[in-house]
Amino acid sequence: MKKWTCLVVVLLVLLTISCQKQRELDEGNAVYYWRTDFRLDSTERAFLRQYHINKVYCRYFDVVMDTVQGQGPKPNATITFSDTLPEGIEMIPTVYITEDCMHQPHQELAEKIVKRILQMNETNGIRNVREIQIDCDYTSRSMKTYYQFLSSVGTVLSESTQDSLRTVPTELSTTIRLHQLSMPAPPVDYGVLMIYNTGDPRKWTERNPILDIRDVSPFLKRLNDYPLPLAAAYPVYSWLRIINGIHVEHTVEADEILKVKQAVEEKREGLKRSIITYHLDKENIDRYKPETYEEIYHH
């Protein structure tokens, strides 16, 4: 009897993993917004309309370690809202957490973050928020603590939904970097695969550190079997750095973005469904031709 019971449990687990992997996200185009003041100019508003953007992943604040007073994680670089989103576009509050915050558990951190997001929504009149996203470049050292933290965030959201009359997000997502594809999937509803910052900035003369197909390819073998629904995020930004006293600007050629996109979608076709660009800014919009954005968003 025990043998059959174990067999049934194993089959149920495999079925759950299979169903989770096969579930793909709804179709939709999105952008990240990564500035400290939410303000849209006419070019950015036109971009949202032209490419049928229906979600904006907006960085609300960072969470960093307090190295001065030693009081643990604290919020930093909180956004201000000088503008609102056009009707029909969903705001997704996004919080970036530095990896060292996850080297050990911090009691009540999940509750504090959720409470801060809800307060910011209420203060700024941001309604109908259905999801929040947590962004963290977790490693094997911090993975266990980070996953426990994500579970706590999910619990806080669930309890807040039951106890509050105001609109509370019910969905939780996280970012997934390419190197994290080799780890177990985090306890969230879906992940955003960050297909940028793929190289070593110190080797900028050899390869573009923002995106290079040679840096992406080794990770693609794990993509189709990764047991979590995924969206895909591609870079449209540049890096301006001073290296040995020389101003160096890294930009990604349009052909390279599209080459990587094709390779990714060949391994996992469902990644055509939910496309995000990082990040919304007039300079980034002007960097590429409209045809490039058409190919990124509309295959």
C-alpha positions in Angstrom: 0.0 0.0 0.0 2.8 2.4 0.9 4.4 1.7 -2.5 1.2 2.7 -4.4 0.8 5.7 -2.2 4.3 7.0 -3.0 3.7 6.3 -6.7 0.5 8.4 -6.7 2.2 11.2 -4.9 5.0 11.2 -7.5 2.6 11.2 -10.4 0.6 14.1 -8.9 3.8 16.2 -8.4 4.9 15.5 -12.0 1.4 16.4 -13.2 1.4 19.6 -11.3 4.9 20.6 -12.6 3.8 19.7 -16.2 0.6 21.8 -16.0 2.5 24.7 -14.5 5.1 24.6 -17.3 2.5 24.3 -20.0 0.4 27.2 -18.7 1.5 30.3 -20.6 0.7 33.9 -19.9 -2.0 35.9 -21.5 -0.9 37.9 -24.6 0.2 41.4 -23.9 2.9 44.0 -24.4 4.5 45.8 -21.5 7.4 48.1 -20.4 9.5 48.7 -17.4 9.6 52.2 -15.9 12.8 52.7 -14.0 13.0 56.4 -13.1 12.5 58.2 -9.8 9.7 60.5 -11.0 6.7 59.1 -12.8 6.2 61.5 -15.6 5.3 60.8 -19.3 6.0 63.1 -22.2 4.2 63.1 -25.5 6.6 60.7 -27.1 6.3 58.1 -24.3 2.5 58.4 -24.4 2.5 57.9 -28.1 4.7 54.8 -27.7 2.3 53.3 -25.2 -0.5 53.7 -27.7 1.4 52.7 -30.8 2.6 49.4 -29.5 -0.6 48.5 -27.5 1.2 48.5 -24.1 -1.2 47.2 -21.5 1.1 46.9 -18.5 3.8 49.1 -16.9 6.1 47.5 -14.4 7.0 50.6 -12.4 9.8 50.6 -9.9 8.4 52.0 -6.7 11.5 51.8 -4.5 14.6 49.8 -3.8 15.3 47.8 -0.6 19.0 48.0 0.5 20.9 47.1 3.6 21.4 49.8 6.1 25.2 49.8 6.4 25.4 53.0 8.5 23.2 52.2 11.4 23.1 48.4 10.9 19.3 48.2 11.2 18.8 45.8 8.3 16.9 46.4 5.0 15.5 49.8 4.4 13.7 51.5 1.4 15.7 53.7 -0.9 15.1 55.9 -4.0 11.4 56.0 -3.7 9.5 57.1 -6.8 7.3 60.2 -6.8 4.2 60.5 -9.1 3.9 63.6 -11.1 1.7 62.0 -13.7 -0.8 59.2 -14.2 -1.0 56.3 -16.6 -3.5 56.5 -19.5 -6.8 54.7 -19.1 -6.7 51.0 -19.7 -3.0 50.4 -18.8 -2.3 48.3 -15.7 0.3 49.6 -13.1 2.4 46.8 -11.6 4.4 48.1 -8.5 7.9 46.6 -8.7 10.4 46.6 -5.9 14.1 45.9 -6.4 15.9 44.2 -3.5 19.6 43.9 -3.3 20.9 40.4 -2.9 22.7 41.0 0.4 19.3 41.7 2.0 18.6 38.0 1.5 21.7 36.6 3.2 19.6 36.1 6.3 15.8 36.3 7.1 14.4 39.6 8.2 11.2 39.4 10.2 8.2 41.5 9.0 10.1 42.6 5.8 7.4 41.1 3.6 4.7 42.9 5.5 6.5 46.2 5.5 7.0 46.1 1.8 3.4 45.2 1.0 2.2 47.9 3.4 4.4 50.5 1.8 3.2 49.6 -1.7 -0.5 49.9 -0.6 0.2 53.2 1.1 1.8 54.6 -2.1 -1.1 53.4 -4.2 -3.6 55.1 -1.8 -1.6 58.3 -1.5 -1.2 58.7 -5.3 -4.7 57.5 -6.3 -3.3 54.4 -8.1 -6.3 52.0 -8.3 -7.0 48.5 -9.6 -3.6 47.2 -8.9 -3.7 43.4 -9.3 -0.1 42.4 -9.0 3.2 43.3 -7.5 6.7 42.2 -8.7 9.9 41.6 -6.7 13.2 42.0 -8.5 16.3 40.4 -6.9 19.5 38.9 -8.4 19.4 36.0 -5.9 22.2 33.4 -5.9 22.5 29.9 -4.5 23.5 31.5 -1.2 20.4 33.7 -0.9 17.9 31.5 -2.8 16.3 29.7 0.2 15.8 33.0 2.2 14.5 34.8 -0.9 12.0 32.0 -1.6 10.8 32.1 2.0 10.5 35.8 1.7 8.4 35.5 -1.5 6.1 33.0 0.2 5.7 35.5 3.1 4.8 38.2 0.6 2.1 35.9 -0.9 0.7 35.2 2.5 0.6 38.9 3.4 -1.2 39.7 0.1 -3.7 36.9 0.8 -4.4 38.1 4.3 -4.7 41.7 3.2 -7.2 40.8 0.6 -9.4 39.1 3.2 -9.1 41.8 5.9 -9.2 45.0 3.8 -12.0 46.8 1.9 -9.5 48.5 -0.5 -8.1 46.9 -3.6 -5.2 44.6 -2.8 -3.0 42.9 -5.3 -3.5 39.1 -5.5 -0.8 38.1 -8.0 2.9 38.0 -7.3 5.7 37.8 -9.9 9.5 37.9 -9.8 12.4 38.5 -12.2 14.4 35.5 -13.4 17.9 36.0 -14.6 19.4 33.5 -17.0 21.7 32.0 -14.4 18.7 31.4 -12.2 17.2 29.0 -14.7 19.3 26.2 -13.2 17.7 26.7 -9.8 14.3 25.5 -8.6 11.4 27.8 -9.6 10.4 30.4 -7.0 7.0 30.3 -5.3 5.3 33.0 -7.5 2.6 33.1 -10.2 5.0 33.7 -13.0 8.5 35.0 -13.7 9.9 37.7 -16.1 13.0 36.4 -17.8 15.5 39.2 -17.9 17.4 38.9 -21.2 19.8 41.7 -20.6 22.9 42.5 -18.6 24.1 39.1 -19.9 27.9 39.8 -20.1 30.8 40.9 -18.0 31.2 44.8 -18.1 35.0 44.3 -17.6 35.2 42.6 -20.9 33.4 45.3 -22.8 36.0 45.4 -25.6 35.2 41.7 -26.4 31.4 41.5 -26.1 28.5 43.8 -25.4 27.8 43.4 -21.7 24.1 44.4 -22.2 23.3 41.6 -24.6 25.2 39.1 -26.8 23.8 35.9 -28.3 27.1 34.1 -27.3 26.3 34.8 -23.6 22.7 33.9 -23.9 23.0 30.6 -25.8 24.4 28.4 -23.1 21.4 29.0 -20.9 18.7 28.2 -23.5 18.8 24.5 -23.1 17.1 24.9 -19.7 14.4 27.2 -21.0 11.7 24.9 -22.2 11.8 22.7 -19.1 11.7 25.6 -16.6 8.5 24.9 -14.6 7.1 28.4 -14.3 5.1 30.6 -16.7 7.4 33.2 -18.2 7.3 36.6 -19.9 10.4 37.9 -21.7 12.1 41.3 -21.2 14.5 42.7 -23.7 16.9 45.7 -23.5 16.5 49.0 -25.4 18.7 51.1 -23.2 22.4 52.1 -23.3 25.2 52.2 -20.8 27.4 55.3 -20.6 30.5 54.6 -18.5 33.9 56.2 -18.0 36.6 53.6 -18.6 40.2 54.6 -18.2 39.1 58.2 -18.5 37.2 57.6 -21.8 33.4 58.0 -22.1 32.2 54.7 -23.6 28.5 54.1 -24.6 27.3 50.6 -25.0 24.2 50.1 -27.1 22.7 46.9 -28.5 22.2 46.7 -32.2 18.6 46.0 -33.3 19.8 42.9 -35.2 21.3 41.4 -32.0 18.0 41.9 -30.0 16.0 40.3 -32.7 18.5 37.4 -33.1 18.3 36.7 -29.4 14.5 37.0 -29.4 14.3 34.4 -32.2 16.7 32.0 -30.4 14.7 32.3 -27.2 11.3 31.7 -28.9 12.6 28.7 -30.8 13.3 27.1 -27.4 10.1 28.2 -25.8 7.4 29.4 -28.2 5.2 30.7 -25.4 7.6 33.6 -24.8 6.1 35.3 -27.9 3.0 35.9 -25.9 4.1 38.4 -23.2 6.9 40.8 -24.3 8.4 43.6 -22.1 11.1 46.2 -23.0 13.4 47.8 -20.5 12.8 50.6 -20.1 10.4 53.4 -21.1 12.3 56.6 -21.9 12.2 59.0 -24.8 15.9 58.4 -25.5 15.4 54.7 -25.7 12.4 55.1 -27.9 14.4 57.3 -30.3 17.3 54.8 -30.3 15.5 52.3 -32.5 13.4 52.5 -35.6 9.6 51.8 -35.3 10.1 48.7 -37.4 12.4 47.3 -34.7 9.8 47.8 -32.0 7.2 46.3 -34.2 9.3 43.1 -34.6 10.1 43.0 -30.8 6.4 43.3 -29.8 4.5 41.8 -32.7 6.8 39.0 -33.9 
